[in-house]
Amino acid sequence: MANNSKSSTTKVPEARQALDRMKFEIARELGVNLKEGYNGDLSARENGSVGGYMVRKLIEQAQRSMAGQQN
């Protein structure tokens, strides 16, 4: 299955701002010095921990939503 879009493209553009807020909030919680723009000075582990935690929280929110427990 060919996919010509970039993986970082937001499928729902209206969600971009909320996702960015979540990313910086999680980075702050994890002690990762994430800043606007280029973050090439961070290790793959630091960046991955932020992304992994975001996925975990998004799955948790979806599960709550499906269970009718919007939180």
C-alpha positions in Angstrom: 0.0 0.0 0.0 1.7 3.2 -1.2 1.3 6.3 1.0 2.6 9.5 -0.6 2.0 11.7 2.4 4.5 12.5 5.1 4.0 10.5 8.3 4.1 13.7 10.4 1.1 15.2 8.4 -1.8 15.8 10.7 -4.9 14.0 9.3 -7.1 16.5 11.1 -5.5 20.0 10.7 -7.7 21.5 13.4 -6.0 19.2 15.9 -2.4 20.4 15.2 -2.5 23.1 17.9 -3.8 20.8 20.5 -1.2 18.1 19.6 1.6 20.7 19.8 0.4 21.8 23.3 0.3 18.2 24.4 3.8 17.5 23.0 5.3 20.5 25.0 3.3 19.6 28.1 4.6 16.0 28.0 8.1 17.1 27.3 8.0 19.4 30.3 6.6 16.5 32.5 9.4 14.2 31.3 12.1 16.9 31.7 13.0 17.0 28.0 14.1 20.4 26.9 11.9 20.6 23.8 11.7 24.0 22.1 9.9 25.5 19.1 11.6 24.7 15.8 14.7 22.6 15.4 15.4 20.0 18.1 18.3 18.1 16.5 20.4 18.5 19.6 18.1 16.1 21.5 18.7 12.4 21.5 16.5 9.9 19.7 15.7 8.5 23.2 14.5 11.9 24.4 12.4 12.6 21.4 11.0 9.0 21.3 10.0 9.2 25.0 7.9 12.3 24.2 6.3 10.7 21.2 5.7 7.4 23.0 4.0 9.1 25.9 1.8 11.1 23.5 0.7 7.9 21.9 -0.1 6.3 25.2 -2.2 9.3 26.3 -4.0 9.5 23.0 -4.9 5.8 23.2 -6.1 6.3 26.8 -8.3 9.2 25.7 -9.8 7.2 22.9 -10.5 4.3 25.2 -12.3 6.6 27.7 -14.3 8.1 24.9 -15.3 4.7 23.6 -16.4 3.7 27.0 -18.4 6.9 27.4 -16.2 8.3 30.2 -15.1 11.5 28.5 -12.4 12.9 30.7 
